Structure formats: structure tokens, C-alpha cells
């Protein structure tokens, strides 16, 4: 087996295929590095404007002071007891009975160099009501002025100071939330008279916000609805609640969400939410938008339930580049198999260095694709890279395979393969089905072309020259018959199918002799059949 030419050829091809895993990993690292650089540019844009926004509220907070008596010392024998009164400050929060938010978003791309992200301006109109205040009637508890809190993920996005109306009372928002768990945002202070109101507290206000990439709203009401429209034709709806209705057109989108405490349990869990949950939600949504973690099961999910909209790019070319490179080993393997078939079926001799050069041209395709896709988009970049590399390989193989049409045919086959790969990339749902069909077709073609091939003959080492060949010195002229111009070795009969021997008989010589003997045997067989018939 180890002396077989076929064995060593297959072994070398396997080694070359495995070696190509090194440049494939290098290209994947290059894509990841460019992706990280893009994210750093997006963070710079966010630092100059504002980040992804998560809106929590409104929440009605009622501060209070409770007097607690503490016994410092107790001397019962002397009848002396020392007590100390402590003032304990606390906050009670109330969530709305119903909350309705209507908003519109104007999305504009912001570019830094060749990278861009989506910055939006939005106006959110809040309407709803709080139920009647149920305060504890205790002389030891003193209630202070209540205030309405609206928490945000990034307070820099507030573009105007809104005014809020609570029943007949009106107040302007101030900076900060005065709520330790949700520090960023604003609050509006109201008089203590609303605490004794016997009617539900209706509120209404409008806020103007600026953000980057994503807008989310926590449904803090016992029943919450959120209606959002925008001019971005490529929204992505994430989070734990998908919109009940949505419509996306080339001019923009509209979406409507609805939820309640029965579905989200916010009334019982609200006290445990803090800013770390918001940061976790933003990090996961950012991972969804910009990296290959797109296929992670819990992407875009967090401990915070939100109505979420992400203004993403229509195509993330870094994800498509990564998915394309994952098919590189299949491309290289199929190219090597095609070379090997040419070598076996056409009796060509292709050097391993020629295999390696063609594989290098296939790898250059992915580098060109990555570089061009950052400037002109993935589709055009894919087309240019495929045509360029296929043409280069076809030009090179015209000499390697000893035929211009062979090189052109190989280039056309590569273009067809690139077209099939592009269809696989665009059809996520049918990628497995199309890939399985492609592999079956390739295997069927290989089996059809090699169905009559004698692999034992191909695998056997080359046989030495026959001693009975015409060039062999084993047939000198007979000493009893001096050489004459009419002898069998005369150059006047170079194509003679037979050669004279010392015994005067006729002996096959080379391939022509073999064919002559075969024809002679067939003629004898026909004559014997004729005699038997007579």
C-alpha cells in the first residue's frame, strides 16, 4: 500500500486540506477584529450622543419618616429606663393601574469613517392613572411630598424638560430620580395634598428622547400598551414580549404591544430591578445586533421585561462574512477532488504546489470579500470577489490542465459553486436542505465519472519496460541471415505490427502488436464458427 502512487497522492491532498485550516482561522480572526473595531466606533458615537435607551416609569414614590423607639438601658431595680427615638427614612412606590404610551421615532444613520450606527429622535406621550393612595394611618409615620419618577438608561438623551400633569396639579421634571436603585432619569415633586385624594390620580406628559440603536419600555402598569411608529424600514423586535400587531414597509414601521401584571409579574418583582439589569439587557441586545451570538438561545433576553425595538442595519456583513468562511473547507475540498479527477481521468500530472496555489486563490476570495463589503455592501462585494478569483484560477488552470477550455470550464464550475453558496447564505431556513442536495449532486457526479475506473490499475506503481520491446537489444540479427535492406528492422517499415525473431516466427511488438494479435484471434474464431455452421 505504501508503494502505491494513489496512496501518497491522497495522503498529500489530505495534508494540504488540513493545512488550509490555518489561513481559514486567520481570516476568521481578521473578521472578528474588524467587527470589534466597528463596535468601538459605535461606542464613540454613543459617547458623543447617548446610548441605547430603556424607559422605566412613571412610578409614584412617597417618602416617609417613621419614628422607632429603642431601649438603650433598663434598670428595673432602680426603676430607670432609658429610651431613644430614632428617625427611620423610607420610600414607598406605587405602580400605575393603567399605562398607555404612544411614540414616533425618527431614525438617522451616523457615520464615522466607513462605519455607521442608527441614532434616533423620539417623542413619547405617556397617559395613565394611579389608584387611590392606601397610606398607613399611624402617628409615628410622617409622609413627605410625593414625586413622580421616570428612569432612563442614559439621561443624556433627554432633549427637552417636560411638564407633567397629575390631576389638577402640574409640575416640571427635575434632574435625578431620588431613587437609589434607578439613579438615572428625572423626577417631578407634587404637594402632599394628592396623598389624601379620594380619586384616582391621572397623569399625562410628553418626553423627547435621543438614543442609539435601540429603544425599550418597561410595562410598569397593571395593564400597559405601547404604540410606536418610525421611518426605519428594518426594525427588529426583541425582548420578552413581541408586538401584538406590526407592519413593516419600505417607508417605515408601526408596532403595538400589550401586557399586564398577570403576564409579567412586575408588581411583585419591581423592587428587585436595578440599573445592573438594564446594563445586562443592553449588553445582550448589543450582542444580538452586532456579533455572531445572533444564534444564541437567550440573546436579547434579560431579567427585565420590556417592549423592545432595535433599529438594526438590514444586513450585517460581518456575520455574513463569518458564515461564508465556514464553507471554505468545503470549497477547498471540492476543488482538490476536481483536480484529482482530472489527474486520474485525463492522465495528467498535477504537482502539490499547484494544488496549493489554487487553494491560496480561494482564500484570497474571502479577504477581498471582507474588504469590499465594508465599502460597497455584501452582495456586490461577493460578486466581484467571486468573478475575480474564478477568472484568476481559470487562467492559471488553462496551463496546468493543458487546455484553455478546461480552464474556462473549471472557472465556470467555481462560479456556479459560488452562486449556490450565496443562495445558502441568503436562505437560513433552507440552508441544511440546500447543502445536503449540493453534497448529493457532487457525490453523484464523482461516482458517475469514476464508475468504470480500475482503481487497482491506478493505484499500482508504474511497471518497468518490457524486455521484448522494439528498443530491446535482445533480438539481434541472425548470423545465418545477414542483414539486408528488406529485413524486418528496416526503417522503411516503422509502423509494422510484427517483428521477426531468430526462429523466423511472428511475435507481437508493443501496443500495435497486441492489437494485431487480438484481431487475429477474432478472425480465427469467426472462421471456426463458419466451419461449424457448414
C-alpha positions in Angstrom: 0.0 0.0 0.0 2.8 2.4 0.9 4.4 1.9 -2.6 1.1 2.9 -4.3 1.1 6.3 -6.1 -2.6 6.7 -5.4 -2.0 6.3 -1.6 0.6 9.0 -1.5 -1.4 11.4 -3.7 -4.4 11.1 -1.5 -2.3 11.4 1.6 -0.7 14.7 0.3 -4.2 16.1 -0.5 -5.5 15.4 3.0 -2.4 17.1 4.5 -2.9 20.1 2.2 -6.6 20.3 3.1 -5.7 20.3 6.9 -3.0 22.9 6.4 -5.6 25.2 4.8 -7.4 25.3 8.2 -4.6 27.7 9.4 -5.4 30.5 6.9 -9.2 29.9 7.4 -8.7 30.6 11.2 -6.6 33.7 10.4 -9.4 35.1 8.2 -12.0 34.4 10.9 -9.8 36.3 13.4 -9.5 39.2 10.9 -13.3 39.4 10.6 -13.6 39.3 14.4 -11.0 42.1 14.7 -12.8 44.3 12.2 -16.1 43.7 14.0 -14.6 44.7 17.3 -13.2 47.8 15.8 -16.6 48.7 14.4 -18.2 48.2 17.8 -15.6 50.6 19.3 -16.5 53.2 16.7 -20.2 52.8 17.6 -19.3 53.3 21.3 -17.6 56.5 20.3 -20.8 57.7 18.6 -22.8 56.8 21.7 -20.3 58.7 23.9 -21.0 61.8 21.8 -24.8 61.4 21.7 -26.5 58.9 24.0 -26.6 55.1 24.3 -29.4 52.6 24.0 -32.5 53.8 25.9 -34.6 51.9 28.3 -37.5 53.8 29.8 -38.9 52.7 33.2 -41.9 54.5 34.7 -43.7 56.5 35.6 -43.5 55.5 39.3 -45.1 57.4 42.2 -42.7 57.5 45.1 -43.9 58.5 48.6 -41.1 59.3 51.1 -41.8 58.8 54.8 -40.2 59.1 58.2 -41.0 56.5 60.8 -40.3 57.0 64.5 -38.9 54.0 66.2 -38.3 53.8 69.9 -35.2 51.9 71.1 -34.5 51.0 74.7 -30.9 51.9 75.5 -30.7 50.6 79.1 -33.2 49.1 81.5 -32.5 49.2 85.3 -35.6 47.6 86.8 -34.3 47.7 90.3 -33.9 51.4 90.3 -36.9 51.9 88.1 -34.9 53.7 85.4 -35.4 53.0 81.7 -33.5 55.0 79.1 -35.1 55.1 75.6 -34.0 56.7 72.4 -36.2 57.6 69.5 -34.8 57.0 66.0 -36.0 58.6 62.8 -36.0 56.0 60.0 -36.5 57.3 56.5 -38.0 55.1 53.8 -39.8 55.2 50.5 -43.0 53.5 49.2 -43.5 53.2 45.5 -46.7 52.8 43.5 -47.1 51.5 40.0 -49.8 52.8 37.6 -53.1 50.9 37.3 -53.0 51.6 33.6 -50.3 53.0 31.3 -50.6 53.9 27.6 -47.6 55.2 25.6 -47.7 56.5 22.1 -44.4 57.3 20.3 -42.8 58.1 17.0 -39.1 57.6 16.1 -37.1 59.5 13.5 -34.0 57.3 12.8 -30.9 58.8 11.1 -27.7 56.9 10.3 -24.5 58.4 11.8 -21.2 57.6 10.2 -17.6 57.7 11.4 -15.3 56.6 8.5 -16.8 53.5 6.9 -18.8 52.5 9.9 -22.3 53.7 10.9 -24.9 53.3 13.6 -28.5 54.4 13.9 -29.3 57.5 16.1 -33.0 58.2 16.7 -35.1 61.1 18.0 -38.4 60.1 19.6 -41.3 61.7 21.3 -43.2 59.5 23.8 -46.6 60.6 25.1 -47.5 59.0 28.5 -51.1 58.7 29.7 -52.5 56.7 32.6 -53.6 56.7 36.2 -52.6 55.6 39.7 -55.1 54.1 42.1 -56.3 55.7 45.3 -53.4 56.0 47.8 -53.7 53.5 50.6 -51.5 55.0 53.3 -51.0 53.7 56.8 -52.7 55.9 59.4 -50.1 56.0 62.2 -49.0 58.9 64.4 -45.4 57.5 64.2 -45.3 57.8 60.4 -44.9 61.2 58.7 -45.3 61.4 54.9 -43.4 63.9 52.9 -44.0 65.3 49.4 -44.5 62.6 46.8 -42.8 62.7 43.5 -43.1 61.1 40.1 -40.1 59.2 38.8 -39.2 58.4 35.2 -36.0 56.4 35.0 -33.8 56.1 31.9 -30.7 54.1 30.8 -28.9 57.2 29.7 -30.1 60.6 30.9 -28.0 62.4 28.3 -30.8 61.5 25.8 -33.2 64.0 27.4 -33.5 66.8 24.8 -36.2 68.9 26.5 -37.5 69.4 30.0 -41.1 68.1 30.0 -44.0 69.2 32.2 -46.2 66.6 33.9 -49.8 67.0 35.0 -51.1 64.9 37.9 -54.9 65.5 38.3 -55.2 69.3 38.7 -51.5 69.6 39.8 -48.8 70.5 37.3 -45.0 70.3 37.8 -41.8 70.3 35.9 -39.4 67.4 35.9 -36.1 67.8 37.7 -32.8 66.0 37.2 -32.2 62.7 39.1 -34.6 60.2 40.3 -34.0 60.3 44.1 -34.5 56.5 43.8 -31.3 54.6 44.6 -32.0 51.5 42.5 -32.6 53.5 39.3 -30.3 56.5 39.6 -30.5 57.9 36.0 -33.6 59.8 35.0 -35.8 62.6 36.3 -38.5 63.3 38.9 -41.3 65.8 39.5 -42.4 66.8 43.0 -46.1 67.3 43.9 -47.8 68.7 47.0 -48.8 66.4 49.8 -52.5 67.0 49.1 -52.5 64.3 46.4 -52.0 61.7 49.2 -55.4 62.4 50.6 -57.2 62.5 47.3 -60.2 60.2 47.1 -60.0 59.9 43.3 -57.5 58.1 41.1 -54.5 60.1 40.1 -54.5 60.7 36.3 -51.2 61.7 34.7 -50.1 63.0 31.3 -46.8 64.2 29.9 -44.6 64.0 26.8 -40.9 63.4 26.7 -38.4 64.0 23.9 -35.6 61.4 23.8 -32.5 60.7 21.8 -30.8 57.3 21.7 -28.7 54.9 19.6 -29.6 51.6 18.1 -32.4 50.5 20.5 -35.5 51.8 22.4 -37.1 49.8 25.2 -40.0 50.4 27.5 -40.9 48.6 30.7 -44.6 47.9 31.1 -45.0 49.1 34.7 -48.8 49.4 34.6 -51.2 46.8 35.7 -52.3 47.0 32.1 -49.8 48.5 29.7 -50.0 49.4 26.0 -47.2 50.8 23.7 -47.7 52.1 20.2 -44.6 53.0 18.2 -44.1 54.1 14.7 -40.9 55.1 12.8 -39.3 55.8 9.5 -36.7 52.9 9.7 -37.6 50.1 7.3 -35.5 47.5 9.2 -36.7 47.3 12.8 -36.1 44.2 15.0 -38.5 43.5 17.8 -36.7 41.8 20.7 -37.3 41.2 24.4 -39.7 39.0 26.3 -42.8 40.5 24.6 -43.3 40.6 20.9 -45.7 43.2 19.4 -49.3 42.1 19.1 -49.5 43.9 15.7 -46.8 45.1 13.5 -46.4 46.4 9.9 -43.1 47.0 8.2 -42.9 48.7 4.8 -40.1 50.4 2.8 -41.3 53.8 4.3 -41.2 52.7 8.0 -43.0 50.6 10.6 -45.8 50.6 13.1 -46.0 48.2 16.1 -48.3 47.7 19.1 -47.5 45.9 22.4 -49.8 44.9 25.3 -49.1 43.3 28.7 -50.4 43.1 32.2 -49.2 42.1 35.7 -50.6 38.6 35.2 -48.2 38.1 32.3 -45.0 40.0 33.5 -45.4 39.9 37.4 -43.7 43.3 37.6 -45.8 44.3 40.6 -44.1 41.6 42.7 -40.6 41.8 41.2 -40.1 45.6 40.7 -38.3 46.1 44.0 -35.5 43.7 42.8 -34.8 45.5 39.5 -31.9 47.9 39.4 -29.5 49.5 36.9 -27.4 46.3 36.6 -30.4 44.6 35.0 -30.7 47.5 32.5 -27.0 47.2 31.6 -27.4 43.4 31.2 -30.3 44.0 28.9 -28.3 46.5 26.8 -25.3 44.2 26.6 -27.3 41.2 25.4 -29.2 43.3 22.8 -25.9 44.7 21.6 -24.5 41.2 21.3 -27.5 40.3 19.2 -27.2 43.3 16.9 -23.5 43.1 16.1 -22.0 39.7 16.6 -22.3 36.1 15.7 -24.0 35.4 19.1 -27.1 36.0 17.0 -27.8 32.3 17.2 -27.6 32.1 21.0 -30.9 31.0 22.5 -31.1 33.7 25.2 -30.0 36.7 23.1 -31.9 39.8 23.6 -33.4 38.4 26.8 -32.9 39.7 30.3 -34.3 39.7 33.8 -36.1 43.0 32.9 -39.3 42.5 30.8 -39.6 45.2 28.2 -41.2 46.2 24.9 -38.2 46.4 22.8 -37.4 47.8 19.3 -33.9 47.7 17.7 -33.1 49.8 14.7 -30.6 47.5 13.1 -28.8 47.5 9.7 -30.6 45.4 7.1 -27.6 43.2 6.6 -24.7 42.7 9.0 -21.9 41.9 6.5 -19.6 40.7 9.3 -22.0 37.9 10.2 -22.3 37.0 6.5 -18.6 37.0 6.1 -18.2 34.7 9.0 -20.8 32.3 7.7 -19.1 32.4 4.3 -15.7 31.5 5.6 -17.2 28.5 7.4 -17.8 26.9 4.0 -14.2 27.5 2.9 -13.0 24.0 3.8 -15.8 22.5 1.7 -14.8 24.7 -1.3 -11.2 23.7 -1.0 -12.0 20.0 -0.6 -14.3 20.0 -3.7 -11.6 21.9 -5.7 -9.0 19.3 -4.8 -11.4 16.5 -5.7 -12.0 18.0 -9.1 -8.2 18.3 -9.7 -7.8 14.7 -8.6 -10.4 13.6 -11.1 -8.7 15.5 -13.9 -5.5 13.9 -12.9 -6.9 10.3 -13.0 -9.3 10.5 -15.9 -7.1 12.6 -18.2 -3.8 11.1 -17.2 -2.4 14.5 -16.1 0.2 15.1 -13.5 -0.6 18.0 -11.1 2.1 19.0 -8.6 1.1 19.6 -4.9 2.4 23.2 -5.3 -0.2 23.8 -8.0 -2.9 22.5 -5.6 -1.6 24.9 -3.0 -1.6 27.9 -5.3 -5.2 27.3 -6.3 -6.2 26.9 -2.6 -4.4 30.2 -1.9 -6.5 31.9 -4.6 -9.6 30.5 -3.0 -8.6 32.0 0.3 -7.9 35.4 -1.3 -11.6 35.4 -2.2 -12.6 35.8 1.5 -10.1 38.6 2.1 -11.4 40.5 -0.9 -15.0 39.9 0.2 -14.3 41.3 3.7 -12.5 44.4 2.3 -15.1 45.3 -0.3 -18.2 44.5 1.8 -17.2 47.3 4.2 -17.5 49.8 1.4 -20.0 48.6 -1.3 -22.2 46.1 0.6 -22.1 42.4 0.8 -23.9 41.5 -2.5 -21.7 43.5 -4.8 -18.5 42.5 -2.9 -19.4 38.9 -3.2 -20.0 39.2 -7.0 -16.7 41.0 -7.6 -14.7 38.7 -5.4 -16.2 35.5 -7.0 -15.6 36.7 -10.6 -12.1 37.9 -9.9 -10.9 34.7 -8.1 -12.6 32.4 -10.6 -11.1 34.2 -13.5 -7.6 34.0 -12.0 -8.0 30.3 -11.3 -9.3 29.6 -14.8 -6.4 31.5 -16.3 -3.9 29.5 -14.2 -5.5 26.1 -14.9 -5.5 26.6 -18.6 -1.8 25.9 -18.5 -2.0 23.3 -15.6 -4.7 21.2 -17.2 -3.2 21.7 -20.7 -6.3 23.2 -22.3 -8.0 26.6 -22.5 -11.5 25.2 -22.4 -10.6 23.1 -19.4 -9.5 26.2 -17.5 -12.7 28.0 -18.6 -14.9 25.1 -17.6 -13.3 25.0 -14.2 -13.8 28.7 -13.7 -17.5 28.4 -14.7 -17.9 25.5 -12.3 -16.4 27.7 -9.5 -18.8 30.5 -10.3 -21.8 28.1 -10.1 -20.5 26.9 -6.7 -20.2 30.4 -5.5 -23.7 31.1 -6.7 -25.0 28.1 -4.7 -23.1 29.3 -1.6 -24.7 32.7 -1.9 -28.2 31.1 -2.0 -27.2 29.1 1.1 -26.2 32.3 2.9 -29.5 34.1 2.0 -31.7 31.1 2.9 -31.2 30.4 6.6 -34.3 28.3 6.9 -33.4 26.1 3.9 -29.6 26.1 4.3 -29.4 22.5 5.5 -31.7 21.2 2.8 -29.8 23.0 0.0 -26.4 21.9 1.5 -27.5 18.3 1.6 -28.7 18.5 -2.0 -25.4 20.0 -3.2 -23.4 17.3 -1.5 -25.6 14.6 -3.0 -25.1 16.1 -6.5 -21.4 16.4 -6.2 -21.1 12.8 -4.9 -23.3 11.6 -7.8 -21.1 13.3 -10.4 -17.9 11.8 -8.9 -19.4 8.3 -8.8 -20.7 8.7 -12.4 -17.3 9.8 -13.7 -15.4 7.1 -12.0 -17.8 4.2 -12.3 -15.7 2.4 -14.9 -12.3 3.3 -13.5 -10.0 0.5 -12.5 -8.7 1.8 -9.1 -6.3 -1.2 -8.8 -4.6 -0.2 -12.0 -4.5 3.5 -10.9 -3.0 2.6 -7.5 -0.3 0.2 -8.9 3.2 1.6 -9.3 4.5 2.1 -12.9 5.7 -1.2 -14.5 9.3 -1.4 -15.9 9.9 -1.5 -19.7 9.3 -4.9 -21.3 12.5 -6.7 -22.5 10.7 -7.7 -25.7 10.2 -4.0 -26.7 11.4 -2.8 -30.1 14.3 -0.9 -28.5 15.4 -4.1 -26.7 18.8 -5.4 -27.7 17.5 -9.0 -27.0 16.7 -9.6 -30.7 20.0 -9.3 -32.7 20.1 -10.2 -36.4 20.6 -14.0 -37.1 24.2 -14.8 -38.0 22.9 -17.2 -40.7 20.9 -14.4 -42.3 23.0 -11.3 -42.9 21.2 -8.0 -42.6 19.6 -6.8 -45.8 17.5 -3.7 -46.7 14.4 -5.8 -46.7 15.0 -7.1 -43.2 12.2 -6.6 -40.5 14.3 -4.0 -38.8 14.3 -1.9 -41.9 13.4 1.7 -41.2 11.0 1.6 -44.2 8.5 -0.3 -42.0 8.4 1.6 -38.7 4.7 1.0 -38.3 4.9 -2.7 -38.9 2.8 -4.5 -36.2 5.1 -7.5 -36.1 8.8 -8.1 -35.7 11.0 -11.0 -36.9 12.6 -13.3 -34.4 15.5 -15.7 -34.7 13.2 -18.6 -35.2 11.6 -17.0 -38.3 8.2 -16.7 -36.5 6.0 -13.6 -35.9 5.8 -12.0 -32.5 3.7 -9.1 -31.2 5.7 -5.9 -30.7 4.3 -3.1 -28.5 0.7 -1.9 -28.4 0.3 -2.3 -32.1 1.3 -6.0 -31.8 -1.2 -6.6 -29.1 -4.0 -5.1 -31.2 -2.8 -7.3 -34.2 -2.9 -10.5 -32.1 -6.4 -9.6 -30.8 -7.6 -9.0 -34.3 -6.1 -12.3 -35.5 -7.7 -14.3 -32.7 -11.1 -12.7 -33.5 -10.7 -13.7 -37.2 -9.8 -17.3 -36.4 -12.8 -17.5 -34.1 -15.1 -16.3 -36.9 -13.6 -18.9 -39.4 -14.2 -21.7 -36.8 -17.8 -20.6 -36.4 -18.3 -20.6 -40.2 -16.9 -24.2 -40.5 -19.2 -25.4 -37.7 -22.2 -23.8 -39.4 -21.4 -25.6 -42.7 
